[in-house]
Structures are given as structure tokens and as C-alpha cells.
Amino acid sequence: MSELTRRRDTSRNEETWLIFLEDVHIGNIGRRAGVPSDAEQWGWRCGISGSRRGARAEGTAADFDQARSQFEAAWRRVRTSYTDADFTDYRRARAWTAWKQTMWKTGRKLPTQTQEGRSRCFCGAEIFEHAAARHNGTHDRTFRCVTCVRSSRIRALSPQAIKNEIEAGCL
């Protein structure tokens, strides 16, 4: 099993750690807000967000070390429920969200937000709602710019990194 890593979630007031398996966010460990002082102060949960498998676990602990230990044991049990397809789905959803947010941050509309059913990507390519399945190889209504989706560079970037690239004129 690959090693789990953690990063501090600076957007939360309480001490919270985001847990990753490679580049996939698989859970978090953090101080619980609003609990009585005699209750366990730490909480944890693990599972791949958005997965159709629904394999998840959560619990509480007295301190961070206990929460981390419980999390790791739970992840070993839950991990067997996930396939490579679940990790791929997570990465696709993350790329879609990053692309969509970048479209909106740059003042562009998605094809479904226009009467014509088409739009222009922030990279300059024209995108059409009716051609979505052909562009991204799926049968759902998700659409993205072919240029951006097929670019491993854009898929690897976080939303903030995409914004920085645009501001620097690189995208």
C-alpha cells in the first residue's frame, strides 16, 4: 500500500488534517467543533468522496495520535472496497471541477449556460454541449474543452495553479 500523507487544512478554524493516498483525498482528521469538554475531541472519516461504492468509516478519539491510528486501521479495511476506476473517477471529477471553476473565474460560461449550447474555453477552443460525449469519451452530460482535458498539464494543476497560469499568460 502506498504511504498516506497529510496536509493541514488552513481553511478551517479547528486543527484539521486532509489525508491523501498519492493525489487522492481519502479523508480527514480534525478537532471536533462544539462538543462538550468531556467528549472525545478528535474526529476522523475516511473514504473517497463521490465514490459510488459508499465504503466509508468514521469515528472519534481522545487525541490526534489515537485518531490517526483508528483512521489508518479503518482505511486498511475500506481500501479493499475501491477499484482503480474509483480513483480514476475521483481524478476526473477533480479535473472537471477545476476546469469549471476556472471557466467561471475567467468570466466564461459553460455551454449549458448559453442559448446556443456552445462557449469558448479559457484556452481559446470552442466547446459545444452536443459534442460532449465525443470530447471526453463518456455518455454523461459532462463537457470540457478537448484541448484542456487531453492536456496532462492542465489535469495536474490545482484550481489555484490554473488561475496563476492564466494570470501569468501561460494558459
Z-matrix of the N, CA and C atoms (Angstrom, degrees):
N
C 1 1.459
C 2 1.520 1 108.92
N 3 1.319 2 115.46 1 136.91
C 4 1.455 3 120.11 2 176.26
C 5 1.521 4 109.94 3 -64.93
N 6 1.305 5 114.48 4 154.17
C 7 1.461 6 120.13 5 -179.32
C 8 1.523 7 111.24 6 -73.55
N 9 1.323 8 114.84 7 139.23
C 10 1.457 9 120.47 8 175.59
C 11 1.519 10 109.08 9 -82.32
N 12 1.314 11 116.02 10 143.24
C 13 1.464 12 120.67 11 176.13
C 14 1.515 13 108.05 12 -124.47
N 15 1.320 14 115.88 13 159.74
C 16 1.456 15 119.17 14 178.24
C 17 1.525 16 110.37 15 -134.00
N 18 1.339 17 113.67 16 149.17
C 19 1.460 18 121.84 17 177.07
C 20 1.515 19 108.62 18 -132.58
N 21 1.294 20 115.78 19 142.41
C 22 1.462 21 121.00 20 179.61
C 23 1.526 22 109.40 21 -69.75
N 24 1.325 23 116.45 22 133.81
C 25 1.460 24 121.85 23 176.14
C 26 1.520 25 107.15 24 -89.39
N 27 1.320 26 116.78 25 100.73
C 28 1.464 27 121.47 26 -175.90
C 29 1.526 28 112.63 27 -77.80
N 30 1.322 29 117.34 28 -6.77
C 31 1.467 30 119.77 29 -179.97
C 32 1.530 31 112.00 30 -84.93
N 33 1.299 32 117.76 31 -6.31
C 34 1.474 33 121.57 32 -178.56
C 35 1.523 34 110.64 33 -105.03
N 36 1.315 35 116.62 34 144.81
C 37 1.463 36 120.67 35 176.05
C 38 1.519 37 111.42 36 -71.21
N 39 1.337 38 116.43 37 -41.99
C 40 1.453 39 120.63 38 178.97
C 41 1.524 40 109.07 39 -78.65
N 42 1.321 41 116.36 40 152.22
C 43 1.461 42 119.95 41 177.18
C 44 1.523 43 108.77 42 -62.87
N 45 1.321 44 116.03 43 118.18
C 46 1.458 45 122.27 44 -177.73
C 47 1.521 46 109.42 45 -137.62
N 48 1.320 47 115.64 46 137.32
C 49 1.461 48 122.16 47 179.77
C 50 1.520 49 109.14 48 -119.35
N 51 1.336 50 116.45 49 130.10
C 52 1.458 51 123.27 50 175.14
C 53 1.518 52 107.33 51 -90.05
N 54 1.323 53 117.19 52 131.62
C 55 1.459 54 121.74 53 -176.46
C 56 1.530 55 108.67 54 -106.42
N 57 1.329 56 116.03 55 133.66
C 58 1.463 57 122.51 56 -177.48
C 59 1.519 58 111.60 57 -125.71
N 60 1.314 59 115.61 58 144.80
C 61 1.459 60 124.08 59 166.30
C 62 1.517 61 104.11 60 -111.64
N 63 1.319 62 116.32 61 108.08
C 64 1.456 63 122.66 62 -169.84
C 65 1.531 64 108.21 63 56.52
N 66 1.339 65 118.73 64 -114.99
C 67 1.466 66 120.62 65 -178.65
C 68 1.530 67 112.86 66 -105.34
N 69 1.321 68 117.59 67 9.30
C 70 1.458 69 121.94 68 -176.50
C 71 1.528 70 110.60 69 -102.82
N 72 1.330 71 115.60 70 123.71
C 73 1.461 72 122.04 71 178.30
C 74 1.522 73 108.07 72 -73.51
N 75 1.334 74 116.63 73 114.61
C 76 1.461 75 120.31 74 -175.58
C 77 1.526 76 113.30 75 -110.03
N 78 1.321 77 118.63 76 -1.18
C 79 1.454 78 119.08 77 178.25
C 80 1.507 79 112.99 78 162.59
N 81 1.341 80 114.56 79 -169.65
C 82 1.457 81 119.19 80 178.40
C 83 1.522 82 110.84 81 -152.99
N 84 1.306 83 114.25 82 159.27
C 85 1.458 84 123.54 83 175.33
C 86 1.523 85 105.62 84 -131.75
N 87 1.328 86 116.85 85 131.50
C 88 1.459 87 117.58 86 -179.21
C 89 1.515 88 113.50 87 -163.38
N 90 1.320 89 113.34 88 164.25
C 91 1.467 90 119.90 89 174.17
C 92 1.517 91 107.94 90 -67.63
N 93 1.320 92 115.71 91 138.68
C 94 1.457 93 121.05 92 179.32
C 95 1.523 94 109.33 93 -84.88
N 96 1.305 95 116.42 94 137.91
C 97 1.467 96 121.49 95 -179.97
C 98 1.522 97 109.96 96 -93.33
N 99 1.317 98 115.78 97 140.77
C 100 1.452 99 121.18 98 171.60
C 101 1.512 100 116.53 99 74.29
N 102 1.321 101 118.14 100 15.82
C 103 1.469 102 119.16 101 178.64
C 104 1.530 103 109.75 102 -93.46
N 105 1.328 104 117.89 103 151.31
C 106 1.469 105 120.34 104 178.07
C 107 1.528 106 110.60 105 -60.19
N 108 1.307 107 116.14 106 153.21
C 109 1.472 108 120.46 107 -176.85
C 110 1.522 109 113.11 108 -64.88
N 111 1.339 110 118.24 109 -20.96
C 112 1.457 111 119.52 110 179.14
C 113 1.535 112 112.57 111 -90.91
N 114 1.340 113 117.68 112 0.51
C 115 1.467 114 122.11 113 177.47
C 116 1.523 115 109.79 114 -91.83
N 117 1.322 116 116.28 115 162.01
C 118 1.463 117 120.51 116 176.56
C 119 1.522 118 108.80 117 -62.27
N 120 1.312 119 116.47 118 129.26
C 121 1.460 120 122.40 119 -170.36
C 122 1.529 121 114.53 120 -89.19
N 123 1.311 122 117.60 121 -12.79
C 124 1.459 123 120.85 122 -177.80
C 125 1.518 124 110.56 123 -113.78
N 126 1.328 125 115.51 124 144.06
C 127 1.450 126 121.68 125 176.56
C 128 1.512 127 109.92 126 -129.62
N 129 1.308 128 116.29 127 156.53
C 130 1.466 129 120.67 128 177.62
C 131 1.526 130 108.61 129 -146.68
N 132 1.316 131 115.24 130 155.04
C 133 1.463 132 121.22 131 172.57
C 134 1.517 133 108.62 132 -151.55
N 135 1.327 134 115.43 133 144.97
C 136 1.464 135 119.14 134 178.83
C 137 1.522 136 110.20 135 -137.12
N 138 1.308 137 114.95 136 152.32
C 139 1.450 138 124.48 137 -178.51
C 140 1.514 139 108.76 138 144.52
N 141 1.306 140 116.67 139 156.56
C 142 1.462 141 121.00 140 -179.28
C 143 1.519 142 108.38 141 -85.56
N 144 1.308 143 116.10 142 119.14
C 145 1.456 144 121.97 143 -179.71
C 146 1.520 145 110.41 144 -60.31
N 147 1.314 146 116.03 145 132.97
C 148 1.460 147 120.96 146 177.39
C 149 1.515 148 114.78 147 83.92
N 150 1.317 149 118.12 148 -2.30
C 151 1.459 150 120.00 149 -178.92
C 152 1.520 151 110.42 150 -70.80
N 153 1.309 152 115.42 151 141.29
C 154 1.462 153 120.27 152 177.67
C 155 1.524 154 112.00 153 -75.87
N 156 1.293 155 117.44 154 -12.32
C 157 1.464 156 120.81 155 -177.83
C 158 1.529 157 111.35 156 -71.87
N 159 1.303 158 117.17 157 -31.05
C 160 1.454 159 120.35 158 178.53
C 161 1.511 160 114.78 159 71.04
N 162 1.311 161 117.37 160 10.24
C 163 1.467 162 120.83 161 179.45
C 164 1.519 163 108.45 162 -75.73
N 165 1.316 164 115.44 163 112.40
C 166 1.460 165 121.01 164 -178.08
C 167 1.521 166 108.63 165 -144.57
N 168 1.308 167 114.98 166 160.43
C 169 1.463 168 121.07 167 174.36
C 170 1.521 169 107.50 168 -147.60
N 171 1.307 170 115.92 169 151.62
C 172 1.462 171 119.95 170 176.54
C 173 1.520 172 108.95 171 -154.57
N 174 1.324 173 114.80 172 160.43
C 175 1.449 174 119.05 173 179.41
C 176 1.512 175 111.65 174 -171.07
N 177 1.319 176 115.10 175 -176.97
C 178 1.456 177 121.64 176 179.07
C 179 1.519 178 108.96 177 -127.82
N 180 1.325 179 115.52 178 160.00
C 181 1.462 180 121.01 179 -178.71
C 182 1.518 181 109.59 180 -151.11
N 183 1.316 182 114.82 181 162.79
C 184 1.464 183 120.59 182 -178.86
C 185 1.522 184 112.22 183 -74.43
N 186 1.342 185 117.37 184 -34.50
C 187 1.464 186 120.30 185 -178.17
C 188 1.524 187 110.59 186 -145.69
N 189 1.325 188 115.16 187 174.88
C 190 1.466 189 120.34 188 -176.16
C 191 1.520 190 111.94 189 -61.42
N 192 1.329 191 118.08 190 -45.52
C 193 1.465 192 120.67 191 -177.38
C 194 1.531 193 111.60 192 -60.60
N 195 1.302 194 116.59 193 -41.49
C 196 1.457 195 120.74 194 178.53
C 197 1.539 196 109.99 195 -66.81
N 198 1.318 197 116.59 196 -41.51
C 199 1.464 198 120.52 197 178.41
C 200 1.529 199 110.45 198 -63.05
N 201 1.315 200 117.30 199 -42.76
C 202 1.465 201 120.90 200 179.20
C 203 1.524 202 110.97 201 -63.08
N 204 1.310 203 117.05 202 -42.93
C 205 1.457 204 121.58 203 179.42
C 206 1.533 205 110.99 204 -63.26
N 207 1.323 206 116.94 205 -44.83
C 208 1.461 207 121.12 206 178.14
C 209 1.528 208 111.04 207 -64.32
N 210 1.326 209 116.14 208 -41.19
C 211 1.463 210 121.00 209 178.68
C 212 1.527 211 110.17 210 -59.19
N 213 1.326 212 116.94 211 -49.82
C 214 1.467 213 120.73 212 -177.41
C 215 1.521 214 111.62 213 -61.46
N 216 1.332 215 117.69 214 -40.72
C 217 1.464 216 120.86 215 177.77
C 218 1.526 217 110.75 216 -64.67
N 219 1.317 218 116.35 217 -43.16
C 220 1.469 219 120.63 218 179.20
C 221 1.526 220 110.50 219 -64.99
N 222 1.331 221 117.80 220 -41.03
C 223 1.455 222 120.36 221 -179.16
C 224 1.527 223 110.73 222 -63.55
N 225 1.328 224 117.97 223 -38.23
C 226 1.468 225 120.19 224 177.46
C 227 1.529 226 110.77 225 -60.03
N 228 1.332 227 117.67 226 -37.70
C 229 1.472 228 121.25 227 178.00
C 230 1.529 229 111.32 228 -72.35
N 231 1.330 230 117.00 229 -46.14
C 232 1.464 231 122.55 230 -174.81
C 233 1.526 232 111.54 231 -72.17
N 234 1.310 233 117.67 232 -34.57
C 235 1.473 234 122.95 233 -175.15
C 236 1.515 235 112.09 234 -53.91
N 237 1.335 236 117.69 235 -35.64
C 238 1.468 237 120.58 236 -177.37
C 239 1.526 238 112.21 237 -65.65
N 240 1.325 239 118.32 238 -17.59
C 241 1.467 240 122.36 239 179.07
C 242 1.518 241 112.67 240 -78.00
N 243 1.309 242 117.44 241 -18.46
C 244 1.465 243 121.36 242 -174.78
C 245 1.520 244 111.42 243 -96.76
N 246 1.330 245 114.40 244 146.03
C 247 1.461 246 121.13 245 176.30
C 248 1.523 247 109.10 246 -110.64
N 249 1.314 248 116.01 247 173.31
C 250 1.465 249 120.03 248 175.69
C 251 1.532 250 110.71 249 -59.45
N 252 1.324 251 116.62 250 -31.92
C 253 1.469 252 120.55 251 179.53
C 254 1.528 253 111.13 252 -62.76
N 255 1.327 254 117.70 253 -34.68
C 256 1.466 255 120.26 254 178.43
C 257 1.522 256 110.80 255 -65.08
N 258 1.326 257 116.83 256 -40.36
C 259 1.467 258 120.32 257 178.58
C 260 1.529 259 110.27 258 -68.23
N 261 1.337 260 116.81 259 -39.19
C 262 1.463 261 121.13 260 177.07
C 263 1.528 262 110.31 261 -63.78
N 264 1.334 263 117.20 262 -43.77
C 265 1.467 264 120.81 263 178.37
C 266 1.521 265 110.90 264 -60.29
N 267 1.322 266 117.18 265 -41.38
C 268 1.463 267 120.79 266 178.93
C 269 1.530 268 110.11 267 -61.35
N 270 1.336 269 115.95 268 -45.94
C 271 1.471 270 119.79 269 -179.00
C 272 1.522 271 111.48 270 -64.38
N 273 1.331 272 117.45 271 -39.28
C 274 1.464 273 120.41 272 177.74
C 275 1.519 274 111.25 273 -64.55
N 276 1.325 275 116.25 274 -43.33
C 277 1.465 276 120.01 275 179.08
C 278 1.522 277 110.49 276 -63.23
N 279 1.329 278 117.06 277 -39.14
C 280 1.465 279 120.59 278 178.88
C 281 1.530 280 110.29 279 -65.42
N 282 1.342 281 117.02 280 -42.06
C 283 1.467 282 120.83 281 178.90
C 284 1.526 283 110.71 282 -65.17
N 285 1.332 284 116.35 283 -42.40
C 286 1.466 285 120.75 284 178.23
C 287 1.523 286 110.68 285 -59.94
N 288 1.334 287 116.32 286 -46.70
C 289 1.466 288 120.94 287 -178.94
C 290 1.524 289 110.75 288 -62.65
N 291 1.321 290 117.05 289 -43.07
C 292 1.465 291 120.87 290 179.40
C 293 1.525 292 110.35 291 -62.69
N 294 1.343 293 116.72 292 -43.46
C 295 1.458 294 120.46 293 -179.93
C 296 1.532 295 110.59 294 -64.85
N 297 1.329 296 116.53 295 -47.00
C 298 1.463 297 121.61 296 -179.02
C 299 1.533 298 110.77 297 -60.33
N 300 1.324 299 117.15 298 -45.84
C 301 1.460 300 120.20 299 -179.90
C 302 1.522 301 111.18 300 -65.19
N 303 1.309 302 117.17 301 -36.33
C 304 1.463 303 120.30 302 177.90
C 305 1.523 304 110.32 303 -67.38
N 306 1.334 305 117.13 304 -39.11
C 307 1.464 306 119.87 305 175.91
C 308 1.526 307 109.50 306 -57.10
N 309 1.310 308 116.99 307 -48.26
C 310 1.465 309 120.51 308 -177.43
C 311 1.521 310 111.65 309 -68.26
N 312 1.325 311 117.29 310 -39.84
C 313 1.472 312 120.29 311 -179.49
C 314 1.523 313 111.85 312 -66.03
N 315 1.323 314 116.60 313 -26.89
C 316 1.458 315 120.05 314 179.10
C 317 1.530 316 111.62 315 -93.68
N 318 1.347 317 116.22 316 10.44
C 319 1.459 318 120.59 317 175.55
C 320 1.513 319 114.91 318 78.47
N 321 1.317 320 117.65 319 17.61
C 322 1.461 321 120.81 320 -179.45
C 323 1.523 322 110.08 321 -101.28
N 324 1.318 323 116.12 322 153.68
C 325 1.452 324 121.81 323 178.49
C 326 1.525 325 109.87 324 -103.19
N 327 1.315 326 115.42 325 152.76
C 328 1.458 327 121.15 326 172.68
C 329 1.523 328 107.57 327 -78.26
N 330 1.330 329 118.07 328 156.56
C 331 1.463 330 119.40 329 -179.58
C 332 1.533 331 113.85 330 -55.17
N 333 1.323 332 117.90 331 -32.91
C 334 1.463 333 120.10 332 179.59
C 335 1.524 334 112.40 333 -72.72
N 336 1.312 335 116.82 334 -9.33
C 337 1.467 336 120.73 335 179.84
C 338 1.526 337 111.86 336 -97.72
N 339 1.322 338 116.53 337 5.61
C 340 1.462 339 120.12 338 178.32
C 341 1.522 340 109.32 339 -121.59
N 342 1.322 341 116.82 340 152.29
C 343 1.466 342 120.23 341 178.64
C 344 1.520 343 112.15 342 -67.92
N 345 1.325 344 116.73 343 -29.57
C 346 1.463 345 120.32 344 -177.82
C 347 1.530 346 112.69 345 -77.84
N 348 1.331 347 117.59 346 -16.07
C 349 1.459 348 120.56 347 -178.24
C 350 1.519 349 112.69 348 75.36
N 351 1.325 350 116.18 349 23.16
C 352 1.464 351 119.83 350 176.81
C 353 1.518 352 109.46 351 -145.67
N 354 1.312 353 114.29 352 163.22
C 355 1.459 354 120.33 353 -177.24
C 356 1.524 355 107.78 354 -156.19
N 357 1.314 356 114.87 355 -179.00
C 358 1.451 357 119.84 356 176.55
C 359 1.522 358 107.89 357 -122.32
N 360 1.331 359 115.48 358 128.63
C 361 1.461 360 121.51 359 -179.73
C 362 1.528 361 109.49 360 -69.66
N 363 1.319 362 115.93 361 160.04
C 364 1.461 363 120.12 362 177.15
C 365 1.521 364 111.60 363 -64.23
N 366 1.343 365 117.75 364 -18.29
C 367 1.466 366 120.30 365 177.04
C 368 1.523 367 111.32 366 -84.07
N 369 1.350 368 117.39 367 -8.08
C 370 1.460 369 121.93 368 177.70
C 371 1.515 370 113.99 369 106.59
N 372 1.335 371 118.41 370 -15.31
C 373 1.465 372 121.06 371 -178.22
C 374 1.522 373 110.52 372 -74.77
N 375 1.350 374 115.52 373 145.84
C 376 1.455 375 119.88 374 176.41
C 377 1.530 376 108.53 375 -84.51
N 378 1.327 377 116.56 376 138.19
C 379 1.466 378 121.24 377 179.77
C 380 1.518 379 108.99 378 -126.04
N 381 1.338 380 114.89 379 143.51
C 382 1.453 381 121.97 380 -176.34
C 383 1.519 382 109.82 381 -123.54
N 384 1.316 383 116.44 382 139.31
C 385 1.465 384 120.44 383 177.87
C 386 1.526 385 111.17 384 -64.45
N 387 1.329 386 117.77 385 -44.46
C 388 1.466 387 120.75 386 -175.00
C 389 1.517 388 113.28 387 -66.68
N 390 1.304 389 118.18 388 -18.94
C 391 1.465 390 120.99 389 -178.68
C 392 1.516 391 112.29 390 -101.31
N 393 1.309 392 117.29 391 15.04
C 394 1.462 393 121.41 392 -174.12
C 395 1.524 394 112.72 393 -59.68
N 396 1.323 395 117.43 394 -48.04
C 397 1.462 396 119.92 395 -176.66
C 398 1.531 397 110.55 396 -60.56
N 399 1.314 398 116.82 397 -40.10
C 400 1.461 399 119.94 398 179.34
C 401 1.522 400 110.72 399 -66.56
N 402 1.310 401 117.53 400 -37.04
C 403 1.463 402 120.97 401 -177.57
C 404 1.514 403 113.05 402 -68.26
N 405 1.327 404 117.80 403 -44.17
C 406 1.456 405 117.66 404 -173.77
C 407 1.521 406 113.72 405 -111.30
N 408 1.330 407 117.65 406 5.20
C 409 1.456 408 120.85 407 173.84
C 410 1.522 409 114.50 408 73.28
N 411 1.316 410 118.09 409 19.56
C 412 1.457 411 120.31 410 178.67
C 413 1.515 412 109.23 411 -123.35
N 414 1.296 413 116.34 412 172.28
C 415 1.457 414 120.66 413 179.66
C 416 1.520 415 111.86 414 -108.51
N 417 1.310 416 117.14 415 6.90
C 418 1.462 417 118.47 416 176.99
C 419 1.523 418 109.50 417 -87.47
N 420 1.316 419 116.68 418 178.96
C 421 1.457 420 120.82 419 -177.10
C 422 1.520 421 112.64 420 -86.53
N 423 1.312 422 116.63 421 11.44
C 424 1.456 423 119.72 422 178.29
C 425 1.520 424 108.66 423 -72.27
N 426 1.309 425 117.40 424 134.37
C 427 1.451 426 121.74 425 178.40
C 428 1.511 427 108.41 426 -135.07
N 429 1.283 428 114.79 427 148.43
C 430 1.452 429 121.41 428 177.23
C 431 1.514 430 107.44 429 -149.94
N 432 1.270 431 114.10 430 165.96
C 433 1.454 432 119.46 431 176.61
C 434 1.523 433 108.89 432 -70.03
N 435 1.330 434 116.94 433 129.20
C 436 1.461 435 121.14 434 -179.92
C 437 1.523 436 110.67 435 -57.00
N 438 1.309 437 116.56 436 -44.06
C 439 1.460 438 120.97 437 -178.51
C 440 1.522 439 110.99 438 -59.68
N 441 1.332 440 116.99 439 -45.81
C 442 1.463 441 120.66 440 -177.45
C 443 1.515 442 112.56 441 -72.85
N 444 1.337 443 117.50 442 -39.34
C 445 1.459 444 120.76 443 -178.11
C 446 1.525 445 111.15 444 -66.59
N 447 1.312 446 115.65 445 -41.35
C 448 1.466 447 118.51 446 -176.86
C 449 1.518 448 112.69 447 -79.87
N 450 1.297 449 116.70 448 -10.66
C 451 1.458 450 120.46 449 179.66
C 452 1.516 451 109.44 450 -82.96
N 453 1.317 452 116.95 451 113.68
C 454 1.468 453 119.63 452 179.27
C 455 1.521 454 109.46 453 -62.72
N 456 1.309 455 116.38 454 -25.14
C 457 1.463 456 120.30 455 179.71
C 458 1.524 457 111.17 456 -64.11
N 459 1.341 458 117.90 457 -45.01
C 460 1.454 459 120.18 458 -178.12
C 461 1.520 460 110.73 459 -71.41
N 462 1.339 461 117.79 460 -35.87
C 463 1.466 462 120.23 461 179.67
C 464 1.514 463 111.62 462 -65.24
N 465 1.320 464 117.41 463 -29.61
C 466 1.457 465 120.89 464 -176.80
C 467 1.529 466 112.63 465 -82.51
N 468 1.313 467 117.22 466 -12.52
C 469 1.457 468 120.05 467 -175.86
C 470 1.524 469 112.32 468 -86.33
N 471 1.302 470 116.27 469 144.18
C 472 1.463 471 121.46 470 172.87
C 473 1.524 472 107.89 471 -78.71
N 474 1.348 473 118.01 472 163.96
C 475 1.472 474 119.32 473 177.53
C 476 1.529 475 112.50 474 -55.26
N 477 1.331 476 117.11 475 -39.84
C 478 1.465 477 120.19 476 179.61
C 479 1.526 478 110.53 477 -66.91
N 480 1.330 479 116.96 478 -39.73
C 481 1.461 480 120.11 479 179.44
C 482 1.528 481 110.75 480 -66.04
N 483 1.339 482 117.02 481 -37.93
C 484 1.470 483 120.22 482 176.78
C 485 1.527 484 109.55 483 -61.77
N 486 1.329 485 116.25 484 -45.01
C 487 1.461 486 120.54 485 178.82
C 488 1.536 487 110.47 486 -59.76
N 489 1.331 488 116.92 487 -43.98
C 490 1.463 489 120.83 488 178.57
C 491 1.524 490 111.71 489 -62.63
N 492 1.341 491 116.92 490 -40.03
C 493 1.461 492 121.28 491 178.16
C 494 1.534 493 110.86 492 -62.65
N 495 1.322 494 115.76 493 -41.99
C 496 1.470 495 119.83 494 -179.76
C 497 1.523 496 110.16 495 -65.35
N 498 1.334 497 116.45 496 -45.85
C 499 1.456 498 120.52 497 -179.11
C 500 1.538 499 111.59 498 -63.33
N 501 1.333 500 116.53 499 -31.42
C 502 1.461 501 120.90 500 179.32
C 503 1.524 502 112.10 501 -82.94
N 504 1.361 503 116.19 502 -5.99
C 505 1.458 504 119.77 503 179.33
C 506 1.507 505 113.66 504 82.89
N 507 1.333 506 118.53 505 12.88
C 508 1.472 507 121.95 506 -178.85
C 509 1.519 508 112.54 507 -84.78
N 510 1.318 509 117.40 508 -20.46
C 511 1.472 510 120.55 509 178.48
C 512 1.512 511 109.22 510 -118.76
